[in-house]
Amino acid sequence: MDVRRAAERYPGGDPATGIESFHAFSFGPHYDPGNLRFGAVIACNEERLEPGAGFDEHPHSHTEIVTWVVEGELTHRDSTGHETTVRPGDVQRLSSAAGVRHVERNDADTPLTFVQMWLAPLEPGGEPSYEIVRGIADSTPYAVPEAAAMLHVRRLAIGERTAVPDGRHLYVHVVRGEVQLAGEHLHPGDAARVTDAEGLDTVGLTAAELLIWEM
């Protein structure tokens, strides 16, 4: 198990315009050939947008983009005609396929924090697609078959224990709270990259929320 702490993330964004970004993997000017991907995951970015701030229209291709809002509301618009507001508890996926453009903004009057995860597809190309699942439950895994990956949401009370899925690659990101995983104390923004995961569980040291990719 390889634990990466929140403080180790590469800083990015443009604070002067109300955008702060923290990257778990090699990203943009922070090129790190030893940290390009884990399993299908090629990016796990924590984004913080002040009211009125956002990312203007920009392109993506050959990437499965999954977004999880921590607090606030995210406005999404894309070149396939979708315009939605993503709130905490919703899972949004944009399959960029052969190419798509989108806008991401905080149009609310409160700060916005979201986690955006990029996955490499098994095959490039195809037609872009969009999906949003409102208020996903803990017991409902979210499949991204294009990347042979499954997202699990875990919300734990203090002292609550839950099994972690087995998998060739397992990526665990702590959204909020503190947990213990295989003897490691994990805090908000920390992540664990587990290879050949089998028979693991995690316990909430506080009330906590986790995103777990099974690959």
C-alpha positions in Angstrom: 0.0 0.0 0.0 1.4 3.4 -1.1 0.0 6.3 1.0 0.1 9.8 -0.6 -0.7 12.7 1.8 -2.7 15.8 1.0 0.3 18.0 1.6 2.2 16.1 -1.1 -0.2 17.2 -3.8 1.0 19.4 -6.6 -0.5 22.9 -6.2 -2.1 24.5 -9.3 -5.0 26.7 -10.5 -4.9 30.5 -10.3 -5.7 31.8 -6.8 -5.9 35.4 -8.2 -9.0 34.4 -10.1 -10.5 32.3 -7.3 -9.3 28.9 -8.4 -7.1 26.6 -6.3 -6.2 23.1 -7.5 -4.3 20.3 -5.8 -3.2 17.4 -8.0 -2.5 13.8 -6.8 -0.8 12.8 -10.1 1.6 14.3 -12.6 -0.4 17.2 -14.1 0.3 20.2 -16.4 3.6 21.9 -15.4 4.1 19.4 -12.6 5.5 16.6 -14.7 6.5 13.6 -12.7 7.3 10.5 -14.9 7.1 8.3 -11.7 3.5 9.4 -10.9 1.6 9.2 -14.2 -1.2 6.8 -13.2 -2.3 4.1 -10.9 -4.5 1.4 -12.5 -6.9 3.4 -14.7 -6.7 6.6 -12.6 -4.6 9.3 -14.3 -5.8 12.3 -12.3 -7.4 13.0 -8.9 -7.7 16.8 -8.6 -9.2 18.7 -5.7 -10.6 21.9 -7.0 -11.7 24.9 -5.0 -13.7 27.7 -6.7 -14.7 31.0 -5.1 -18.2 32.3 -6.1 -18.2 33.4 -9.7 -14.9 31.6 -10.5 -14.6 28.7 -12.9 -12.9 27.0 -15.9 -13.8 28.5 -19.2 -14.6 26.2 -22.2 -11.8 23.8 -22.8 -11.4 20.5 -24.6 -10.9 16.9 -23.4 -10.5 13.6 -25.3 -9.9 9.9 -24.6 -10.7 10.4 -20.9 -13.5 9.3 -18.5 -14.1 12.3 -16.2 -15.9 11.6 -12.9 -16.8 14.5 -10.6 -17.8 14.4 -6.9 -18.9 17.7 -5.2 -17.7 18.0 -1.6 -19.5 21.3 -0.8 -21.3 23.9 -2.9 -22.8 23.6 -6.4 -21.0 23.0 -9.7 -22.4 24.3 -12.9 -21.5 22.0 -15.9 -22.1 22.8 -19.6 -20.7 20.9 -22.5 -20.6 20.9 -26.3 -23.1 18.0 -26.5 -25.8 20.2 -25.1 -25.8 19.2 -21.4 -26.2 21.8 -18.7 -26.6 20.6 -15.1 -26.0 21.6 -11.5 -24.0 19.0 -9.6 -24.5 18.9 -5.8 -23.0 16.9 -2.9 -23.9 13.2 -3.2 -24.2 13.3 -7.0 -21.9 11.4 -9.3 -21.2 13.1 -12.7 -19.4 11.4 -15.6 -18.3 13.0 -18.8 -17.0 10.4 -21.3 -14.9 12.7 -23.6 -14.3 9.9 -26.2 -13.0 11.4 -29.5 -13.5 14.9 -28.2 -15.8 17.2 -26.2 -15.6 20.7 -24.8 -17.0 21.8 -21.4 -17.3 24.6 -18.9 -17.2 24.2 -15.1 -18.2 27.1 -12.9 -19.3 28.1 -9.4 -22.4 30.2 -10.2 -23.5 30.1 -6.6 -22.7 32.7 -3.8 -20.9 30.2 -1.6 -17.5 28.5 -2.1 -17.3 25.3 -4.1 -15.0 22.3 -3.5 -15.1 19.2 -5.8 -12.9 16.2 -6.5 -12.4 15.4 -10.2 -11.0 12.0 -11.2 -9.8 11.1 -14.7 -9.6 7.5 -15.9 -8.0 6.2 -19.0 -10.4 4.2 -21.3 -9.6 0.8 -22.5 -10.1 1.9 -26.1 -9.7 5.5 -27.5 -12.3 7.3 -29.6 -16.0 6.8 -29.8 -18.9 9.2 -29.2 -18.9 11.5 -26.1 -21.5 10.8 -23.5 -22.8 12.3 -20.3 -24.4 10.9 -17.2 -25.4 12.2 -13.7 -26.6 10.0 -10.8 -28.4 12.0 -8.1 -27.8 11.2 -4.5 -25.9 7.9 -5.0 -26.3 5.5 -2.0 -23.4 3.7 -0.3 -24.7 0.3 -1.4 -24.8 1.3 -5.1 -21.4 1.0 -6.9 -21.0 3.2 -10.0 -19.6 1.4 -13.0 -17.3 2.9 -15.6 -17.0 0.0 -18.0 -15.1 2.0 -20.5 -12.2 2.0 -18.0 -13.0 -1.3 -16.4 -13.5 0.5 -13.1 -16.0 0.7 -10.3 -16.5 3.6 -7.9 -17.7 2.9 -4.4 -18.8 5.6 -2.0 -18.4 4.9 1.7 -19.8 7.1 4.5 -18.7 6.0 8.0 -19.8 7.0 11.5 -17.2 7.1 14.3 -16.1 3.5 15.0 -18.0 2.1 12.0 -16.1 -0.5 10.0 -16.6 -1.5 6.4 -15.0 -3.9 4.0 -13.0 -2.5 1.2 -13.4 -4.2 -2.2 -10.8 -6.6 -3.4 -9.0 -5.6 -6.6 -5.9 -5.7 -8.7 -5.7 -2.0 -8.1 -7.6 -0.1 -5.4 -7.5 3.7 -5.1 -8.9 5.2 -1.9 -9.4 8.9 -1.5 -10.5 10.5 1.8 -13.0 13.2 1.0 -13.7 14.2 4.6 -13.0 12.9 8.1 -10.4 10.5 9.3 -10.1 6.7 8.8 -7.7 3.8 9.5 -6.9 1.6 6.6 -4.5 -1.4 7.0 -2.9 0.3 10.0 -2.6 3.7 8.3 -4.2 6.8 9.7 -5.7 8.8 6.7 -6.9 12.4 6.8 -8.9 14.5 4.4 -7.1 14.7 1.0 -5.0 11.7 1.7 -5.1 8.7 -0.7 -4.0 5.1 -0.6 -2.9 3.1 -3.7 -3.3 -0.6 -3.0 -2.1 -3.3 -5.3 -3.7 -6.8 -5.1 -6.1 -5.7 -2.3 -7.7 -8.6 -0.5 -9.6 -8.8 2.8 -9.0 -5.2 3.8 -11.4 -3.1 5.8 -11.4 0.5 7.0 -12.8 2.1 10.2 -14.0 5.6 10.8 -11.9 7.5 13.4 -14.4 10.3 12.9 -17.4 10.7 10.7 -15.9 10.2 7.3 -16.5 9.9 3.5 -14.4 7.9 1.1 -14.2 7.4 -2.6 -12.9 4.0 -3.6 -11.9 3.0 -7.1 -11.9 -0.8 -7.7 -10.0 -1.7 -10.8 
